[in-house]
């Protein structure tokens, strides 16, 4: 960007936070590259910022080629036109967003991120040994292990990241060949699900003859998903959910917002590991809450018709006009986010000053 006495280099991080302007004495790729190097070497955590200039596509191409040769030194490396993040780095960005919130709550600045991250890696990679292992960490007299994750190697570059996986607790019920106990449990759980639909005013029954033909053709099919979960010896808990077949093959809506702020299990494990790495952390500060039938409380703003499940009496006679979000729809997560945020604002919650937290 032209200035008297030289040119300027605008630098910002991946959250679009304003970092500053550096004056460059001459309009040349070498001069700006040198300023860029001095700037990045002065930043905490080896942050590699995104560079924006107005020097034309030819210059951007030349400078961009240099940027693509650079390694991503840490998870704060932004997504930009000159350097794209890999899957590994994107996971770290999600984790760093959570870390940024933890640091803010403790009154610390971002320069402490490396200390937190190092302790988190040590805590997560710790393997139980001998009598120190908790009883749940033993299985068939074997010590439980999990794949370690690495933040950086000796060269301060990112290495491979392990993944966390959750055990499946609900077992899908087969469509046929059920025992009398399973049939009874499935019938009760389906009735419970439909009662929840009624309580939350999820849909309005509309006779097919009264629905416009184009809406009948585009109605999205639904089906029951039935599962069973063992509570203790000889006792099972059955759960049913009406789920829409919201794939693009059935859901032809365009320009639907699908983004939702759901942190991955991997990121949450890392955040908890960072928190527990400090002896002064009070575990009672962690609150876990599960919103019952969350999506069914989110208002559906589009005109959406769905077909009832085939094994429900309304099938082939009525369509359901949705008043609420439904599991399986591509925008349900976003609708739930918006509904939750409005509810929290009403009762006095305020958005975090940390972006994306």
N, C-alpha and C positions, 0 to 999 in steps of 0.2 A: 504494500500500500504506500503510495508516494507521500513523502514528507519533506519539508525543507531540510536540507542537510543530509538526506539519505533516504533509506527505505525502512519500513518497519516489518517486523515479524510478529504476527498474532499467535499466541499459544494458549491452548485451553486443554483441560483434561477430559476424560471420557464422560463426565457428568455435566459437561458444558460449563463448568465453573471457570470464571475469568482468572487467568494466571498472570497476564501482563503483556506488555508490548516491548520488544527489543528493537532499537534503532540499528539498522545495518548501513554501513557507510557507502556501499556500492551495490548496484543491481547485478549481482553475479551469483551463480550457483555455489561457488567455492566460499564466498563471503558469508552467505546465509547458512550454508552447511556448518561453517565454523562456529557461528553464533548459536546455532541449534545444538551443537555438541557441548559448548560451554554451559548452556542453559540446562540441559539434561543432566550433566555431571554435577550440577549444584543442587539438584532436587533430592529430597529424602526418599529413600526406597527405590532408587533407580527408575523413577517414573519416566516413561517415554511419552511425551505429549504429542498431540496431533498438530500438524503444521498447516496453516492456511495462508496463502499468498495470492496476489493478483497479477502475477508475472506471466500469465499466459500458459496455454497448454504445453508448449514446448518446454518451458522451464519446469512446470509441474511434472512432466514426464521424466525429465532428467533427475530432478530431486527425488521424485517418487521411486525411481530405480535404486537410489541409495538407501532409502528407507526400507525397501523390501529386503535388503541384504542384512539389516539389523536383526539381532535376536530379541525376542520378547524377554526382558530381564525379570519381570514379575507380573503378578496378576492385574496390576493397575494399568497395564498397557491398553490403550483405548482402541476401539474399532474405528478405523478411518479409511479413507480412500487409498492410502498408501501402504497400510499394514493391516491385514485381516487376522483376527484372532482364530486360533484353532479351537477345537472342542475342549481341550484341556484348559486353555486360558479363559474361555467363557465360563466354565465352572468356577474358576477362581474369582472372576468378576462378581458373580452372585455371592460368593462367600465374603468378598471384601466389602460388599454393600452392607452385609450384616455386621461385619467387624467395625465398619465406620459408625454404625449405630451404637455398638457397645462402647467404643472409645468416647463418643459424644456423651453418653449417659454417665461415664466416669469422669467427665471434665478433662479428658486428655485430647491432645491433637493427633493428627494422622501420623506424626513421626514415630509414634509408639507401635505402629502396626507390625513391625518386624519382631519386636519382643513378644507380642501376643501370638503371632503366627508360629514362632519357634517353640514356644511352650505348648501350643496346640498340637504341633506335629509330634513332640515328645510324648505328650499325654495320650494321643490317639494311637501311636505306634507301640505304646507300652504293652508287653505281653505278660500275663500272670505267670508266676513261677512258684513251684512247690506249694507250701501251705498258704502262701499269700493269695492264692487264687480263690475267688468267690465260688460258692457251690454251683452257681448257674454257669460258670465258665468251664466246668468240667462236663464231658460227655463221653460215656464209655471209657472212663479213666484216661481220656486224652485231654490235653490242654487246649482250650479253645484258641484259635488264631484268626486273625483277620488281616487282609492285605494292607501294608503300610502305605501312607501317602507321603509325597515329598514336595516341599515348597521350592527348593532350589538345591543344586548340587554345589560342588566345590567352586565351580565357575560362576556361581550366582545365577544359573540358568534353571528354568523349570524342568522338572523330570516328570515321569509318569505319575498319575494319580490313581489311587485305589478307589474302589466304589463301595458304598454301603448298600446292603440289600435287606429288605424286611421279609420275614417269613410269612407265607400266606396262611392266614388263620381261618378264612372261610373257604370251604370246599364246594365247588359248583355241584348242584344236584343234577342228575341225568334227567332227560326228558321223559323217559319211560322206565318200566321195571322197578318202580319205587315200592318200598315196603309200606304196610299200613301206617306205621309210625311216621314215615317220611311224607306220605300223602296228607296225613292229618296236620303235620307241622307246616307243610307248604301251604295248605289251604288257610291256616291261621295267619301265617306271615303275609300272604297276599291280601287277606282281608285287612290286616293292620296297615299295609301300605296304602290301600285304597281309602281307608279311613283318614289317613294323614293327608291324602289328596283333597278329601272333602273338607277337613278342618282348615287347610291352608288356601282353599278356593283356587286350586291349581288350574282348573279348566272349566269351560262351559260346554255342556252337551248340545250339539247342534245337529238336527236331522240332516242327513246327506242331501236330501232333496232341496233344502234351504241354503245350501252352500254353493257359491258361484262355481261353475264347472272348472275354471282354471285353478281354484283353490283345492277342489277335489282331486285333480290330477297331481298337484304338487304336495298333497298331504304326506307328512313324514310318518312312516310306520314305527310302531313301538313294540316292545316285547317284555316279558317278565324275565328278570335274572334272579334265580333262586339259589341260595347257598345254605350250607349248614356248618355249624361250628361246635366242636366238642367243648363242653363246659367242665365236666368231670366224668368219671367212669359211668357209662350207661346213660348219660344225659346229653342232649344236643339242643342247640339254639338255632332256630331257622330264621332266615331273613330273606325278604323278597323286595325287589325294587323294579319299578317300571322305568325302562330305559329307551330313549329314542334312538333310532338308527340314523344318527346325525352325520353320516359320511356324505361327501360331495355327490355321491350317486343319488342320494335321496333328498338332501338339503341343498336346494339350488339358490338359496339367497346369496346375494352379492353385497360386498362392502359391509360385512358384518364384523364388528370389533370382537376379537377373540382373546386379546391379551388379558392376563390376570396375574396378580402379584402373589404367586404361590412359590415359596422357596422349596427347592429340592431337598430330599432327605439327606443327601450328602452335605449340602450347605448347612443344614440345621445341626448335624453331628459335629461339624467343624466349629460352629459357633458355640455349642455347648462345651466342646473340648477346650476352647479358649477360655470360657468363663470358669470352668472347674480347675483350670491350671493355676489359679490364684487362690491362696489359702484363705484370704479374707472374703471370698465370695460366699454369699449366703444362699444355699440351695432353695430356701423358701421364697426367693425372689422369682423363681420360675413358676409360672402358672400354665397348666395345660388345660385347654377347654375344647370341647367338641360340640359344635352347633348341630342339633338334631335336625335332620332333613334340611340342611342349609339351603340348597338350591331352590327348594320349594317355597322359600320365603322371599326370593328375589323376583321383582316384577318384570314380566316379559313385555317389552315395549313394541315389538314387531307384531304384525298380524300373522300368526302361525297356527296352522291346523295340523293335528297329528291323528293318526288312526289308532284306535284302541288296540290292545293286544288281541291276537286271534282267538285266544281262549277266554275272552271276556264277552259277556252278553251284548255289549254295545257294538261289537265288531260287525261291520257291513251294514249297520243301521244308523250309526251316529259318527260324527267326527268331533274331536275335542279341540275347542278353541282355547289356546293357552293364555291364562292370566299370569302364570308364573313360569320361571325357568324350569327346565326338566333335564335330568341327568342324560347325558349322551348328546345334547345339543352343543354345537361348536361355540356358542356365545354365552353359555350358562355360567362359566367361570367369571367372565367379565361382568355379567349382570349381578352375580352374587357380590363381587367386589364393590360395585357401586352401591348396592343396597346396604351392605355392611357399613361402608364409610358414612352413609347418610345417617344410619341408626346411631353410630358411635358419636357423630357430631351433635346429634340432638341431646345426648346425655352428658355432653361436656368434654368429650375427647377432642384433642387438637392434632393435626398432622405433625409428624416429626420434622424438625428442621433439616434432618439428613435426607437427602434426595433418595427416593426409591425405598425408603424404610417405613 
